[in-house]
Amino acid sequence: LSDLSHDWELDHLLDELPGKKHIFTNGTVSHAKNILNAYGIRKHFDNIFDIVAADYIPKPELYAFDRFVAKTNIDPKRAIMIEDMAANLKPAAALGMQTVWLVSKQEWAKKGSNDPHIHFKAEDIKEFLRNFLDRKKTSDQM
């Protein structure tokens, strides 16, 4: 965590992003909070759903996704999931979510990255959010 600091641009982009935001992690709530606090973005997230809440059944198991959807009460067809492991997006797409894979050179993260369940690929989360918000502003003006 000592290498992480408040990311003002990410903080601002998340502030502009409409809708509720949730963390769905195979880690723990305390780990997620530590990371979010280090970046200064904890305030943007309504819920952190962790491996404990998933009964220790990790993504990409559909059971974990079903628990996540039930706990957060999201409508998967109106949701987008951003994930660093491509394989973890397959159940999200099956539930009707739009999916974004944060591109990684790590072999464990690439598995399934060329499959049709990946709707968007992003090299950089901030660039992706900037483009998304720009498109949203343009469509709102029409």
C-alpha positions as CSV (number, residue, x, y, z in Angstrom):
1,L,0.0,0.0,0.0
2,S,2.9,2.3,0.5
3,D,3.3,2.6,-3.3
4,L,-0.4,3.7,-3.7
5,S,-1.6,7.3,-3.2
6,H,-4.8,9.3,-3.7
7,D,-5.7,9.2,-7.4
8,W,-7.4,12.5,-7.9
9,E,-8.3,11.9,-11.5
10,L,-9.9,8.5,-10.8
11,D,-11.7,10.0,-7.8
12,H,-13.2,12.7,-10.1
13,L,-14.1,10.2,-12.9
14,L,-15.9,7.9,-10.4
15,D,-17.7,11.0,-9.0
16,E,-19.0,11.7,-12.6
17,L,-20.0,8.1,-13.2
18,P,-23.7,7.6,-12.7
19,G,-25.3,4.8,-10.8
20,K,-24.3,2.6,-7.9
21,K,-20.9,1.1,-7.8
22,H,-20.0,-2.1,-6.1
23,I,-16.8,-4.0,-5.5
24,F,-16.9,-7.8,-6.2
25,T,-13.7,-9.3,-5.0
26,N,-12.2,-12.8,-4.4
27,G,-10.3,-11.0,-1.6
28,T,-11.6,-9.7,1.7
29,V,-13.5,-6.6,2.6
30,S,-10.6,-5.4,4.7
31,H,-8.1,-5.8,1.8
32,A,-10.5,-4.0,-0.6
33,K,-11.0,-1.1,1.8
34,N,-7.3,-0.8,2.3
35,I,-6.8,-0.4,-1.5
36,L,-9.8,1.9,-2.0
37,N,-8.7,4.1,0.9
38,A,-5.1,4.3,-0.4
39,Y,-6.5,5.5,-3.7
40,G,-8.9,7.9,-2.0
41,I,-11.9,6.4,-3.7
42,R,-13.7,4.4,-1.0
43,K,-16.6,6.9,-0.8
44,H,-17.7,6.0,-4.3
45,F,-18.6,2.4,-3.6
46,D,-22.0,1.4,-2.1
47,N,-21.0,-2.2,-1.2
48,I,-18.0,-4.5,-1.1
49,F,-18.9,-8.1,-1.8
50,D,-16.0,-10.4,-0.9
51,I,-15.1,-14.1,-0.8
52,V,-16.7,-14.4,2.7
53,A,-20.0,-13.1,1.4
54,A,-19.7,-15.6,-1.5
55,D,-19.4,-18.5,1.0
56,Y,-15.8,-18.9,0.0
57,I,-16.7,-19.8,-3.5
58,P,-14.7,-17.5,-5.8
59,K,-15.4,-15.9,-9.2
60,P,-15.9,-17.2,-11.8
61,E,-18.3,-19.6,-10.2
62,L,-21.9,-18.7,-11.1
63,Y,-22.9,-19.3,-7.5
64,A,-20.7,-16.3,-6.4
65,F,-22.3,-14.1,-9.1
66,D,-25.8,-15.2,-8.0
67,R,-25.0,-14.3,-4.4
68,F,-23.5,-10.9,-5.5
69,V,-26.6,-10.1,-7.6
70,A,-29.0,-11.1,-4.7
71,K,-27.0,-9.1,-2.1
72,T,-26.6,-5.9,-4.2
73,N,-30.1,-6.1,-5.9
74,I,-28.6,-5.1,-9.2
75,D,-30.3,-5.7,-12.5
76,P,-27.5,-7.5,-14.5
77,K,-29.0,-6.2,-17.8
78,R,-28.4,-2.6,-16.6
79,A,-24.9,-3.3,-15.2
80,I,-21.3,-3.3,-16.4
81,M,-18.6,-5.4,-14.8
82,I,-14.9,-4.3,-15.0
83,E,-12.5,-7.1,-14.2
84,D,-8.8,-7.8,-14.5
85,M,-9.3,-11.6,-15.1
86,A,-11.0,-12.2,-18.4
87,A,-12.4,-15.6,-17.3
88,N,-14.2,-13.9,-14.4
89,L,-16.3,-12.0,-17.0
90,K,-18.0,-15.1,-18.5
91,P,-20.7,-15.5,-15.8
92,A,-21.3,-11.8,-15.8
93,A,-22.0,-11.8,-19.5
94,A,-24.2,-14.9,-19.1
95,L,-26.3,-12.9,-16.6
96,G,-26.6,-10.1,-19.1
97,M,-24.0,-7.7,-17.9
98,Q,-21.8,-5.7,-20.2
99,T,-18.2,-6.6,-19.6
100,V,-14.9,-4.8,-19.6
101,W,-11.6,-6.7,-19.4
102,L,-8.7,-4.6,-18.0
103,V,-6.0,-5.9,-20.2
104,S,-3.1,-7.6,-18.5
105,K,0.0,-9.3,-19.8
106,Q,-0.2,-11.9,-17.0
107,E,-1.1,-15.3,-18.4
108,W,-3.5,-16.1,-15.5
109,A,-5.5,-12.9,-16.4
110,K,-5.6,-13.5,-20.2
111,K,-7.4,-16.9,-20.1
112,G,-10.7,-16.3,-22.1
113,S,-9.7,-12.8,-23.2
114,N,-10.6,-13.5,-26.9
115,D,-14.0,-15.0,-26.1
116,P,-17.2,-13.3,-27.1
117,H,-18.1,-12.7,-23.4
118,I,-15.6,-9.8,-23.4
119,H,-17.6,-6.8,-24.7
120,F,-14.8,-4.2,-24.2
121,K,-11.1,-4.2,-23.6
122,A,-9.4,-1.4,-21.8
123,E,-5.7,-0.8,-21.3
124,D,-6.3,1.9,-18.7
125,I,-9.3,2.2,-16.5
126,K,-9.1,6.0,-16.4
127,E,-9.0,6.3,-20.2
128,F,-12.0,3.9,-20.4
129,L,-14.0,6.0,-17.9
130,R,-13.1,9.2,-19.7
131,N,-14.3,7.8,-23.0
132,F,-17.4,6.3,-21.5
133,L,-18.3,9.7,-19.8
134,D,-17.6,11.6,-23.1
135,R,-20.0,9.2,-25.0
136,K,-22.6,9.6,-22.3
137,K,-22.5,13.4,-22.4
138,T,-22.8,13.3,-26.2
139,S,-25.8,11.0,-26.1
140,D,-27.4,13.0,-23.3
141,Q,-27.2,16.1,-25.5
142,M,-29.0,14.5,-28.4
